[in-house]
Amino acid sequence: MKKGPESSKELSRNDPCWCGSGKKFKKCHLGREQPPPRPKASVSQNPRRILIKTEEQLEGIRKSSRLTRDLLDMIEDRIEAGVSTNQINEWVHEETLAQGAIPAPLNYGRGKGPRGRPFPKSVCTSINEVICHGIPNEQILVDGDIINVDVTCIVDGYFGDASRMFIIGEVPDATRKLVEETRKCLELGIAQVRPGGKTGDIGHAIQTHAESLGYSVVRDFCGHGVGVEFHEAPQILHYGTPGTGDLMQENMVFTIEPMINMGRPESRILGDGWTAVTVDGSLSAQWEHTIHVTGEGCQVLTG
């Protein structure tokens, strides 16, 4: 799920409206307000090309990353038992537009998404056994749930991407530990980021910690370059061997977003074409930041 919304010219009358209302385009914004233009790619779409960002690009990515962080802060003040995942989506969608930005997930994948279905909402909400890409709906959060909210916004054509876990009410100690140790995995991965290092160093640190606790690391999804596009090279695996992978260079920007399962590492995709769940029904947790490789180490742009 790595693109911004398409233009209105690509929407048919019966498609879901670009605004995220859930109504058909013809019943909502057809002939009225037009969707925000999708930012044009400023680089080649060669998936193997690692972009070294310019200072102008970095400043744009910093702005989008700050807004992403602020949106997650807003959720943190509101999320609780009794809130639906659709409500979370509405909060993020409305505030993103109010800030003059674009919710990157909305309509991502048109023509290219799973089974040709674009992602229909402005955030991903992944509860309990959902690993990632959960679609907001009328499900109500209840005491004992854990939920990951994944936010990506586009500001002036630049992307900032992050996600957080939220614990709803009281949960068993084992559940709380999964959430906390997954965050520790993210922190250990970030600690490996420096110019001259290899991306395998990140994955090795995450895998070693997770597996030492009896958890498993999801291998079906990974972190990625980000900033000028939603999804750029390199892939950031959350497992691996130190000294292998791509060379980290100053002014690279990428996400680290470990997905850690209490049970087996495999995933399966539900019938909606997007929602990834654990194959054994075990709990899954994820934390994510956008990271800038600096001359001395790194900066967490969404922190």
VOTOR-924144 format. One record per residue (C-alpha): residue number from 1; residue in one letter; x, y, z. Coordinates in steps of 0.001 Angstrom, whole numbers, plus 500000, padded with zeros to 6 digits. Each point is the difference from the previous one (the first is absolute). Layout:
BEGIN
@seq = NUM, type = a, c1 = X, c2 = Y, c3 = Z
...
***
This chain:
BEGIN
@seq = 1, type = m, c1 = 500000, c2 = 500000, c3 = 500000
@seq = 2, type = k, c1 = 502370, c2 = 502644, c3 = 498795
@seq = 3, type = k, c1 = 498335, c2 = 502754, c3 = 497958
@seq = 4, type = g, c1 = 497943, c2 = 503141, c3 = 500351
@seq = 5, type = p, c1 = 496463, c2 = 500552, c3 = 498736
@seq = 6, type = e, c1 = 499280, c2 = 500020, c3 = 496315
@seq = 7, type = s, c1 = 498405, c2 = 502899, c3 = 498167
@seq = 8, type = s, c1 = 496237, c2 = 500297, c3 = 499570
@seq = 9, type = k, c1 = 500312, c2 = 499206, c3 = 496283
@seq = 10, type = e, c1 = 500842, c2 = 496419, c3 = 500926
@seq = 11, type = l, c1 = 496877, c2 = 499543, c3 = 502143
@seq = 12, type = s, c1 = 496849, c2 = 498590, c3 = 498444
@seq = 13, type = r, c1 = 496593, c2 = 501113, c3 = 501234
@seq = 14, type = n, c1 = 499552, c2 = 496853, c3 = 502064
@seq = 15, type = d, c1 = 503453, c2 = 499959, c3 = 501597
@seq = 16, type = p, c1 = 500353, c2 = 500847, c3 = 503703
@seq = 17, type = c, c1 = 500445, c2 = 503763, c3 = 500324
@seq = 18, type = w, c1 = 503569, c2 = 501220, c3 = 500410
@seq = 19, type = c, c1 = 499096, c2 = 501866, c3 = 503220
@seq = 20, type = g, c1 = 499553, c2 = 496827, c3 = 502052
@seq = 21, type = s, c1 = 496306, c2 = 500562, c3 = 500776
@seq = 22, type = g, c1 = 499090, c2 = 496454, c3 = 498959
@seq = 23, type = k, c1 = 497509, c2 = 501330, c3 = 497435
@seq = 24, type = k, c1 = 500237, c2 = 499477, c3 = 496260
@seq = 25, type = f, c1 = 501782, c2 = 502754, c3 = 498065
@seq = 26, type = k, c1 = 496758, c2 = 500935, c3 = 498193
@seq = 27, type = k, c1 = 498198, c2 = 500464, c3 = 503327
@seq = 28, type = c, c1 = 502739, c2 = 502025, c3 = 501627
@seq = 29, type = h, c1 = 502580, c2 = 502222, c3 = 498242
@seq = 30, type = l, c1 = 499227, c2 = 499410, c3 = 496307
@seq = 31, type = g, c1 = 499666, c2 = 503399, c3 = 498347
@seq = 32, type = r, c1 = 500914, c2 = 501842, c3 = 503191
@seq = 33, type = e, c1 = 503262, c2 = 500193, c3 = 501895
@seq = 34, type = q, c1 = 502823, c2 = 498117, c3 = 498298
@seq = 35, type = p, c1 = 502503, c2 = 497763, c3 = 501793
@seq = 36, type = p, c1 = 503428, c2 = 501361, c3 = 500845
@seq = 37, type = p, c1 = 502361, c2 = 499325, c3 = 497102
@seq = 38, type = r, c1 = 502269, c2 = 497051, c3 = 500468
@seq = 39, type = p, c1 = 503592, c2 = 501239, c3 = 500217
@seq = 40, type = k, c1 = 501961, c2 = 499291, c3 = 496866
@seq = 41, type = a, c1 = 502969, c2 = 497710, c3 = 500339
@seq = 42, type = s, c1 = 503178, c2 = 502048, c3 = 499818
@seq = 43, type = v, c1 = 502269, c2 = 496980, c3 = 499551
@seq = 44, type = s, c1 = 500197, c2 = 496908, c3 = 497873
@seq = 45, type = q, c1 = 497768, c2 = 497127, c3 = 501072
@seq = 46, type = n, c1 = 502978, c2 = 497615, c3 = 499925
@seq = 47, type = p, c1 = 499303, c2 = 497957, c3 = 503152
@seq = 48, type = r, c1 = 503702, c2 = 499237, c3 = 500521
@seq = 49, type = r, c1 = 501112, c2 = 503621, c3 = 500080
@seq = 50, type = i, c1 = 500805, c2 = 501260, c3 = 503496
@seq = 51, type = l, c1 = 499365, c2 = 503724, c3 = 500249
@seq = 52, type = i, c1 = 502452, c2 = 502217, c3 = 501848
@seq = 53, type = k, c1 = 497827, c2 = 502933, c3 = 500994
@seq = 54, type = t, c1 = 500864, c2 = 503644, c3 = 499376
@seq = 55, type = e, c1 = 499631, c2 = 502568, c3 = 502746
@seq = 56, type = e, c1 = 496847, c2 = 501316, c3 = 498329
@seq = 57, type = q, c1 = 498506, c2 = 496514, c3 = 499977
@seq = 58, type = l, c1 = 501045, c2 = 499393, c3 = 503599
@seq = 59, type = e, c1 = 498246, c2 = 503166, c3 = 501137
@seq = 60, type = g, c1 = 496804, c2 = 498866, c3 = 498284
@seq = 61, type = i, c1 = 500267, c2 = 496535, c3 = 501556
@seq = 62, type = r, c1 = 500556, c2 = 501559, c3 = 503434
@seq = 63, type = k, c1 = 496752, c2 = 501969, c3 = 499645
@seq = 64, type = s, c1 = 497956, c2 = 496984, c3 = 498954
@seq = 65, type = s, c1 = 501579, c2 = 497910, c3 = 502764
@seq = 66, type = r, c1 = 499142, c2 = 502615, c3 = 502630
@seq = 67, type = l, c1 = 496385, c2 = 500026, c3 = 498879
@seq = 68, type = t, c1 = 499892, c2 = 496191, c3 = 500095
@seq = 69, type = r, c1 = 501327, c2 = 500115, c3 = 503566
@seq = 70, type = d, c1 = 497450, c2 = 502668, c3 = 500963
@seq = 71, type = l, c1 = 497155, c2 = 497918, c3 = 498574
@seq = 72, type = l, c1 = 501063, c2 = 497018, c3 = 502101
@seq = 73, type = d, c1 = 500231, c2 = 502272, c3 = 503061
@seq = 74, type = m, c1 = 496422, c2 = 501104, c3 = 499318
@seq = 75, type = i, c1 = 498825, c2 = 496389, c3 = 499903
@seq = 76, type = e, c1 = 501801, c2 = 499225, c3 = 503241
@seq = 77, type = d, c1 = 497905, c2 = 502616, c3 = 501786
@seq = 78, type = r, c1 = 496719, c2 = 498549, c3 = 498673
@seq = 79, type = i, c1 = 500296, c2 = 496246, c3 = 499541
@seq = 80, type = e, c1 = 498187, c2 = 497845, c3 = 502566
@seq = 81, type = a, c1 = 497445, c2 = 497232, c3 = 500387
@seq = 82, type = g, c1 = 496780, c2 = 500856, c3 = 498161
@seq = 83, type = v, c1 = 501747, c2 = 501718, c3 = 497075
@seq = 84, type = s, c1 = 499602, c2 = 498423, c3 = 496562
@seq = 85, type = t, c1 = 502832, c2 = 499648, c3 = 497523
@seq = 86, type = n, c1 = 497917, c2 = 502070, c3 = 497584
@seq = 87, type = q, c1 = 500048, c2 = 502810, c3 = 502553
@seq = 88, type = i, c1 = 503797, c2 = 499822, c3 = 500122
@seq = 89, type = n, c1 = 500043, c2 = 500192, c3 = 496208
@seq = 90, type = e, c1 = 497708, c2 = 503044, c3 = 500026
@seq = 91, type = w, c1 = 502134, c2 = 501843, c3 = 502560
@seq = 92, type = v, c1 = 503162, c2 = 499479, c3 = 497965
@seq = 93, type = h, c1 = 498338, c2 = 500685, c3 = 496646
@seq = 94, type = e, c1 = 498380, c2 = 503269, c3 = 501094
@seq = 95, type = e, c1 = 503084, c2 = 501357, c3 = 501777
@seq = 96, type = t, c1 = 502284, c2 = 499036, c3 = 497115
@seq = 97, type = l, c1 = 497864, c2 = 501971, c3 = 497549
@seq = 98, type = a, c1 = 499671, c2 = 502873, c3 = 502490
@seq = 99, type = q, c1 = 503803, c2 = 500279, c3 = 499994
@seq = 100, type = g, c1 = 500097, c2 = 500183, c3 = 496210
@seq = 101, type = a, c1 = 501441, c2 = 496508, c3 = 499678
@seq = 102, type = i, c1 = 498915, c2 = 496754, c3 = 498315
@seq = 103, type = p, c1 = 499445, c2 = 496621, c3 = 501713
@seq = 104, type = a, c1 = 502309, c2 = 497774, c3 = 497983
@seq = 105, type = p, c1 = 498193, c2 = 496650, c3 = 500540
@seq = 106, type = l, c1 = 496667, c2 = 501234, c3 = 498623
@seq = 107, type = n, c1 = 499385, c2 = 498397, c3 = 496585
@seq = 108, type = y, c1 = 503542, c2 = 498644, c3 = 499931
@seq = 109, type = g, c1 = 500403, c2 = 497092, c3 = 497613
@seq = 110, type = r, c1 = 497312, c2 = 500950, c3 = 497466
@seq = 111, type = g, c1 = 500476, c2 = 497521, c3 = 497191
@seq = 112, type = k, c1 = 503003, c2 = 498481, c3 = 501765
@seq = 113, type = g, c1 = 498772, c2 = 499119, c3 = 503470
@seq = 114, type = p, c1 = 499070, c2 = 496482, c3 = 501101
@seq = 115, type = r, c1 = 497378, c2 = 498649, c3 = 497583
@seq = 116, type = g, c1 = 499925, c2 = 503475, c3 = 498442
@seq = 117, type = r, c1 = 498420, c2 = 501554, c3 = 503075
@seq = 118, type = p, c1 = 501334, c2 = 503345, c3 = 501232
@seq = 119, type = f, c1 = 500357, c2 = 500489, c3 = 503726
@seq = 120, type = p, c1 = 496723, c2 = 501692, c3 = 501014
@seq = 121, type = k, c1 = 500996, c2 = 501939, c3 = 503138
@seq = 122, type = s, c1 = 502456, c2 = 502636, c3 = 501197
@seq = 123, type = v, c1 = 501736, c2 = 497918, c3 = 502687
@seq = 124, type = c, c1 = 500662, c2 = 496342, c3 = 500802
@seq = 125, type = t, c1 = 498568, c2 = 498676, c3 = 503267
@seq = 126, type = s, c1 = 501305, c2 = 496564, c3 = 500970
@seq = 127, type = i, c1 = 498452, c2 = 498371, c3 = 503081
@seq = 128, type = n, c1 = 501308, c2 = 497014, c3 = 501984
@seq = 129, type = e, c1 = 500856, c2 = 497228, c3 = 497494
@seq = 130, type = v, c1 = 500068, c2 = 502442, c3 = 497043
@seq = 131, type = i, c1 = 503622, c2 = 500542, c3 = 498985
@seq = 132, type = c, c1 = 499508, c2 = 502989, c3 = 497703
@seq = 133, type = h, c1 = 497751, c2 = 501684, c3 = 497406
@seq = 134, type = g, c1 = 496803, c2 = 499628, c3 = 502023
@seq = 135, type = i, c1 = 497161, c2 = 501995, c3 = 498426
@seq = 136, type = p, c1 = 498025, c2 = 502290, c3 = 502348
@seq = 137, type = n, c1 = 496361, c2 = 498991, c3 = 500427
@seq = 138, type = e, c1 = 497290, c2 = 500005, c3 = 502643
@seq = 139, type = q, c1 = 501936, c2 = 497739, c3 = 502385
@seq = 140, type = i, c1 = 499961, c2 = 501440, c3 = 503515
@seq = 141, type = l, c1 = 503113, c2 = 499866, c3 = 502165
@seq = 142, type = v, c1 = 499492, c2 = 498151, c3 = 503272
@seq = 143, type = d, c1 = 502034, c2 = 499564, c3 = 503170
@seq = 144, type = g, c1 = 502805, c2 = 497539, c3 = 499346
@seq = 145, type = d, c1 = 500580, c2 = 500949, c3 = 496349
@seq = 146, type = i, c1 = 503317, c2 = 501120, c3 = 498586
@seq = 147, type = i, c1 = 499978, c2 = 502027, c3 = 496800
@seq = 148, type = n, c1 = 502586, c2 = 501366, c3 = 497598
@seq = 149, type = v, c1 = 499098, c2 = 503232, c3 = 498203
@seq = 150, type = d, c1 = 502134, c2 = 500668, c3 = 496916
@seq = 151, type = v, c1 = 500007, c2 = 503573, c3 = 498681
@seq = 152, type = t, c1 = 501683, c2 = 501376, c3 = 496885
@seq = 153, type = c, c1 = 499384, c2 = 503528, c3 = 498781
@seq = 154, type = i, c1 = 501189, c2 = 501941, c3 = 496980
@seq = 155, type = v, c1 = 501015, c2 = 503641, c3 = 500496
@seq = 156, type = d, c1 = 500990, c2 = 501935, c3 = 496868
@seq = 157, type = g, c1 = 500740, c2 = 496705, c3 = 498260
@seq = 158, type = y, c1 = 502133, c2 = 498473, c3 = 502767
@seq = 159, type = f, c1 = 499143, c2 = 496956, c3 = 502131
@seq = 160, type = g, c1 = 500336, c2 = 499320, c3 = 503733
@seq = 161, type = d, c1 = 499105, c2 = 496534, c3 = 501312
@seq = 162, type = a, c1 = 499605, c2 = 498667, c3 = 503564
@seq = 163, type = s, c1 = 497864, c2 = 497718, c3 = 502125
@seq = 164, type = r, c1 = 499369, c2 = 499426, c3 = 503703
@seq = 165, type = m, c1 = 498471, c2 = 497371, c3 = 502203
@seq = 166, type = f, c1 = 497187, c2 = 500888, c3 = 502394
@seq = 167, type = i, c1 = 498881, c2 = 497856, c3 = 502931
@seq = 168, type = i, c1 = 496289, c2 = 500189, c3 = 500777
@seq = 169, type = g, c1 = 499151, c2 = 499630, c3 = 503678
@seq = 170, type = e, c1 = 501512, c2 = 497122, c3 = 501946
@seq = 171, type = v, c1 = 501897, c2 = 497254, c3 = 498179
@seq = 172, type = p, c1 = 501867, c2 = 496901, c3 = 501206
@seq = 173, type = d, c1 = 503644, c2 = 500502, c3 = 500915
@seq = 174, type = a, c1 = 501060, c2 = 497862, c3 = 497027
@seq = 175, type = t, c1 = 498122, c2 = 502281, c3 = 497597
@seq = 176, type = r, c1 = 501498, c2 = 503151, c3 = 501491
@seq = 177, type = k, c1 = 503452, c2 = 498433, c3 = 499785
@seq = 178, type = l, c1 = 499529, c2 = 499253, c3 = 496282
@seq = 179, type = v, c1 = 499142, c2 = 503644, c3 = 499343
@seq = 180, type = e, c1 = 502904, c2 = 501315, c3 = 502078
@seq = 181, type = e, c1 = 502587, c2 = 497589, c3 = 498608
@seq = 182, type = t, c1 = 498918, c2 = 500729, c3 = 496426
@seq = 183, type = r, c1 = 500716, c2 = 503659, c3 = 500704
@seq = 184, type = k, c1 = 503368, c2 = 498915, c3 = 501375
@seq = 185, type = c, c1 = 500614, c2 = 498156, c3 = 496727
@seq = 186, type = l, c1 = 499415, c2 = 503262, c3 = 498124
@seq = 187, type = e, c1 = 502394, c2 = 501853, c3 = 502309
@seq = 188, type = l, c1 = 502690, c2 = 497342, c3 = 499577
@seq = 189, type = g, c1 = 499597, c2 = 500184, c3 = 496228
@seq = 190, type = i, c1 = 500310, c2 = 503784, c3 = 500026
@seq = 191, type = a, c1 = 503156, c2 = 499732, c3 = 502093
@seq = 192, type = q, c1 = 501681, c2 = 498197, c3 = 497076
@seq = 193, type = v, c1 = 499409, c2 = 502847, c3 = 497532
@seq = 194, type = r, c1 = 503178, c2 = 501815, c3 = 499017
@seq = 195, type = p, c1 = 501830, c2 = 500815, c3 = 496771
@seq = 196, type = g, c1 = 502217, c2 = 497095, c3 = 499014
@seq = 197, type = g, c1 = 497801, c2 = 497403, c3 = 501687
@seq = 198, type = k, c1 = 497929, c2 = 497409, c3 = 498163
@seq = 199, type = t, c1 = 496237, c2 = 499553, c3 = 500091
@seq = 200, type = g, c1 = 500533, c2 = 496419, c3 = 501164
@seq = 201, type = d, c1 = 501324, c2 = 501444, c3 = 503277
@seq = 202, type = i, c1 = 496510, c2 = 501409, c3 = 500658
@seq = 203, type = g, c1 = 498222, c2 = 496718, c3 = 499320
@seq = 204, type = h, c1 = 502476, c2 = 497980, c3 = 502037
@seq = 205, type = a, c1 = 499555, c2 = 502187, c3 = 503091
@seq = 206, type = i, c1 = 496199, c2 = 499725, c3 = 499764
@seq = 207, type = q, c1 = 499952, c2 = 496272, c3 = 499320
@seq = 208, type = t, c1 = 502462, c2 = 499178, c3 = 502777
@seq = 209, type = h, c1 = 497978, c2 = 501843, c3 = 502632
@seq = 210, type = a, c1 = 496600, c2 = 498736, c3 = 498874
@seq = 211, type = e, c1 = 500995, c2 = 496370, c3 = 499721
@seq = 212, type = s, c1 = 501840, c2 = 500082, c3 = 503341
@seq = 213, type = l, c1 = 496579, c2 = 500621, c3 = 501566
@seq = 214, type = g, c1 = 498268, c2 = 497216, c3 = 498100
@seq = 215, type = y, c1 = 498322, c2 = 502313, c3 = 497474
@seq = 216, type = s, c1 = 500171, c2 = 499761, c3 = 496215
@seq = 217, type = v, c1 = 500783, c2 = 502665, c3 = 497392
@seq = 218, type = v, c1 = 497583, c2 = 500459, c3 = 497097
@seq = 219, type = r, c1 = 501846, c2 = 499512, c3 = 496712
@seq = 220, type = d, c1 = 497181, c2 = 500756, c3 = 497560
@seq = 221, type = f, c1 = 500238, c2 = 503783, c3 = 500533
@seq = 222, type = c, c1 = 502913, c2 = 502354, c3 = 500520
@seq = 223, type = g, c1 = 501091, c2 = 503616, c3 = 500419
@seq = 224, type = h, c1 = 500878, c2 = 502086, c3 = 496964
@seq = 225, type = g, c1 = 501516, c2 = 503158, c3 = 498641
@seq = 226, type = v, c1 = 497584, c2 = 502917, c3 = 500243
@seq = 227, type = g, c1 = 499705, c2 = 503745, c3 = 499523
@seq = 228, type = v, c1 = 499826, c2 = 500876, c3 = 496316
@seq = 229, type = e, c1 = 497797, c2 = 496983, c3 = 499357
@seq = 230, type = f, c1 = 497868, c2 = 497950, c3 = 502392
@seq = 231, type = h, c1 = 502114, c2 = 496911, c3 = 499289
@seq = 232, type = e, c1 = 503601, c2 = 500227, c3 = 498872
@seq = 233, type = a, c1 = 503108, c2 = 497824, c3 = 500132
@seq = 234, type = p, c1 = 501492, c2 = 498546, c3 = 502098
@seq = 235, type = q, c1 = 497916, c2 = 497370, c3 = 501729
@seq = 236, type = i, c1 = 500703, c2 = 499930, c3 = 503735
@seq = 237, type = l, c1 = 499650, c2 = 496411, c3 = 501171
@seq = 238, type = h, c1 = 499354, c2 = 499410, c3 = 503692
@seq = 239, type = y, c1 = 502150, c2 = 496887, c3 = 500063
@seq = 240, type = g, c1 = 503381, c2 = 499217, c3 = 498520
@seq = 241, type = t, c1 = 503754, c2 = 499726, c3 = 500344
@seq = 242, type = p, c1 = 502286, c2 = 502844, c3 = 501104
@seq = 243, type = g, c1 = 502239, c2 = 501400, c3 = 497294
@seq = 244, type = t, c1 = 497580, c2 = 499052, c3 = 497212
@seq = 245, type = g, c1 = 497410, c2 = 501956, c3 = 498043
@seq = 246, type = d, c1 = 500174, c2 = 503524, c3 = 498600
@seq = 247, type = l, c1 = 502573, c2 = 502543, c3 = 501096
@seq = 248, type = m, c1 = 498537, c2 = 502771, c3 = 502152
@seq = 249, type = q, c1 = 501069, c2 = 503422, c3 = 498750
@seq = 250, type = e, c1 = 499586, c2 = 503521, c3 = 501322
@seq = 251, type = n, c1 = 496640, c2 = 501551, c3 = 499006
@seq = 252, type = m, c1 = 498228, c2 = 496732, c3 = 499314
@seq = 253, type = v, c1 = 496486, c2 = 499952, c3 = 501508
@seq = 254, type = f, c1 = 498107, c2 = 496811, c3 = 500772
@seq = 255, type = t, c1 = 497534, c2 = 498433, c3 = 502404
@seq = 256, type = i, c1 = 500698, c2 = 497352, c3 = 502591
@seq = 257, type = e, c1 = 496748, c2 = 498276, c3 = 500981
@seq = 258, type = p, c1 = 500449, c2 = 496598, c3 = 501650
@seq = 259, type = m, c1 = 496947, c2 = 497760, c3 = 500158
@seq = 260, type = i, c1 = 500414, c2 = 497505, c3 = 502835
@seq = 261, type = n, c1 = 497689, c2 = 497055, c3 = 500644
@seq = 262, type = m, c1 = 499395, c2 = 498162, c3 = 503240
@seq = 263, type = g, c1 = 499660, c2 = 496774, c3 = 497982
@seq = 264, type = r, c1 = 501025, c2 = 498958, c3 = 496503
@seq = 265, type = p, c1 = 501439, c2 = 502542, c3 = 497531
@seq = 266, type = e, c1 = 497811, c2 = 499165, c3 = 496985
@seq = 267, type = s, c1 = 497141, c2 = 502192, c3 = 498840
@seq = 268, type = r, c1 = 496912, c2 = 499573, c3 = 497839
@seq = 269, type = i, c1 = 497929, c2 = 502631, c3 = 498198
@seq = 270, type = l, c1 = 496258, c2 = 500269, c3 = 500613
@seq = 271, type = g, c1 = 497373, c2 = 500213, c3 = 497281
@seq = 272, type = d, c1 = 500166, c2 = 503806, c3 = 499850
@seq = 273, type = g, c1 = 503382, c2 = 499595, c3 = 498311
@seq = 274, type = w, c1 = 501855, c2 = 502135, c3 = 502553
@seq = 275, type = t, c1 = 499668, c2 = 498871, c3 = 503616
@seq = 276, type = a, c1 = 502928, c2 = 497794, c3 = 501056
@seq = 277, type = v, c1 = 499457, c2 = 497776, c3 = 503052
@seq = 278, type = t, c1 = 502074, c2 = 497417, c3 = 501849
@seq = 279, type = v, c1 = 499399, c2 = 496479, c3 = 498736
@seq = 280, type = d, c1 = 499577, c2 = 498620, c3 = 503518
@seq = 281, type = g, c1 = 497867, c2 = 502813, c3 = 501435
@seq = 282, type = s, c1 = 502799, c2 = 501151, c3 = 502300
@seq = 283, type = l, c1 = 500436, c2 = 503664, c3 = 500926
@seq = 284, type = s, c1 = 502197, c2 = 502274, c3 = 497886
@seq = 285, type = a, c1 = 501532, c2 = 503394, c3 = 500767
@seq = 286, type = q, c1 = 501758, c2 = 502637, c3 = 497907
@seq = 287, type = w, c1 = 501711, c2 = 503365, c3 = 500494
@seq = 288, type = e, c1 = 501358, c2 = 502184, c3 = 497192
@seq = 289, type = h, c1 = 502082, c2 = 503133, c3 = 499495
@seq = 290, type = t, c1 = 501422, c2 = 501873, c3 = 497017
@seq = 291, type = i, c1 = 503791, c2 = 500217, c3 = 500397
@seq = 292, type = h, c1 = 502533, c2 = 502407, c3 = 498453
@seq = 293, type = v, c1 = 503596, c2 = 498764, c3 = 499754
@seq = 294, type = t, c1 = 502201, c2 = 502900, c3 = 501130
@seq = 295, type = g, c1 = 503757, c2 = 500492, c3 = 499885
@seq = 296, type = e, c1 = 500346, c2 = 498867, c3 = 503609
@seq = 297, type = g, c1 = 497246, c2 = 497395, c3 = 500266
@seq = 298, type = c, c1 = 496304, c2 = 500637, c3 = 499479
@seq = 299, type = q, c1 = 497026, c2 = 502199, c3 = 500831
@seq = 300, type = v, c1 = 496485, c2 = 498692, c3 = 500683
@seq = 301, type = l, c1 = 497874, c2 = 502344, c3 = 497897
@seq = 302, type = t, c1 = 496641, c2 = 498772, c3 = 501333
@seq = 303, type = g, c1 = 501136, c2 = 499981, c3 = 503643
***
